[in-house]
Amino acid sequence: MADKKRLPTMAEVMFVLVSFVVIMYLFVARIGLPIQLALFVSWFVIMLVGLKIGYRYLEMQKGILNGINNGLEAVLVLVTVGALIGTWIAGGIVPSIIYYGLTIINPTIFLFAAFAICTVTSLATGTSFGTAGTAGIAMMGIGHSFGIPIELVAGAVISGAYVGDKLSPLSDTTVMTASLSKVNLVEHIKSMLYVSTPAWIITGILFLLTGFFYVNGSGDLSRAEATMDSLQTHFSVSWYMLIPAAIVIIMLAMKMPSIPTIAFGALLGSLWAFLFQDMSMLDSIKTSYNGFAIESGVDFIDNLLNRGGIVSMLEVIVLILFALGVGGLMEHIGILQVICNKMLSWANNSGNVTLSTIIAGFFGNFFGGAAYVSIITASKITEKNYDRLGIDRRVLSRNTESGGTLTTPMVPWSDGGVYMATVLGVTTLAYLPFLWFNFIALAIAILYGYTNKFIWYTESEPTNQSISENKAINL
């Protein structure tokens, strides 16, 4: 006799959600085990509910595999991005970006400069983690020498780092969000500009004004000068080092496929290392897999540039696979559907559906501990409401990125929160009030939703009558 499957009850959904919180807290905050292992254990907690409501293990395994399959493009992008970071450091591309960024630093405008430099670095590399671990570390050291509160510097660094994580075509979260929302990557980025551009300008002004209160204009620039001298000592720094970055950006702007474009950028990095950095062709190619390594004798520079390569992405790839498995499993046994049904009657206009997407994204970070989980929850829980209201999926992808990516460093046990706190040496709750770009972008997204500004519709905006009919049908 075939098993009778049913949707989980709200109590069973709450059991899963509470179990998430407990597992994440115990594994990450108390025991110190990897978040990857916490996600893996969470599979079996969800499976317990699945077995109770009539699913067999092999059926649930299919849900896990389907979830992983939906995000494999992001895994491939991560592999190529890892190769690109390794070769771009070896080829002098990243060092040149940092060097030219440092040339604009003045104590009074340091906070704005830190925000701008991390913005440029994250846009060029597509990674908030890589930005915080390279340019971000430099900014923390320089800001400390100026006597600026490190929590404020960390806020500027993370704000800038997440501009690229949210907006760069090289970012894995950007690619994954576009893929899950079924939106063209370039169109997804264009839609985000309506939120990110004003948010960046407002944030930049705030950091610029704040600098006048904390720095008197005569701070010590010796740390910045030492960094620039060391970069020039160990690398050939010149404007033409930026050519590979420009080529990759242009190719992506021309809607060329992301993975081969990024891989081509990595190849250019190897070629630049061979032509301009006195590396053998074999060693330059090896940096695409093993990353770049330098022993300059200056710990500061070594910490900045010893990174990259495909191997550096392996832990993150495992995290993605487990996170995608969680999302696939929750979708397969109906947990996401139950939550979606609860939101259905409430999310009846562009404002409420925007807010529900942002809440669902934060929900994914809070309970799933990773941006990849939050992107899945934000897109999958709310996508039907956008279709029902006739709202273009570019709005879905934009709001998913806001609610999913931007809330990641706000959760102390999320992958972003743990990484930023560890690398920058500032606790999540300490830097949280200074994540101005993240908060402002969220506020603008919600404002657009409730004022119906920059909300595009597939054909024509549904009438109140059609919305009521749809609600009646679904309920």
Secondary structure, DSSP 4 states (H G I P E B T S, - for coil): -PPPP-PPPHHHHHHHHHHHHHHHIIIIIII---HHHHHHHHHHHHHHHHHHTT--HHHHHHHHHHHHHHTHHHHHHHHHHHHHHHHHHHTTHHHHHHHHHHTT--GGGHHHHHHHHHHHHHHHH--HHHHIIIIIHHHHHHHHHTT--HHHHHHHHHHHHHHHHHH-TT-HHHHHHHHHTT--HHHHHHHHHHHHHHHHHHHHHHHHHHHHHH--S----HHHHHHHHHHHHHS---GGGGHHHHHHHHHHHTT--HHHHHHHHHHHHHHHHHHHS---HHHHHHHHHH------S-HHHHHHHS--SGGGGHHHHHHHHHHHHHHHHHHHTTHHHHHHHHHHTT--SHHHHHHHHHHHHHHHHHHH-SHHHHHHHHHHHHHHHHHHHTB-HHHHHHHHHHHHTTTGGGSTTSHHHHHHHHHHT--HHHHGGG-HHHHHHHHHHHHHHHHTTT--BSSSPPPHHHHHHHHHHH-
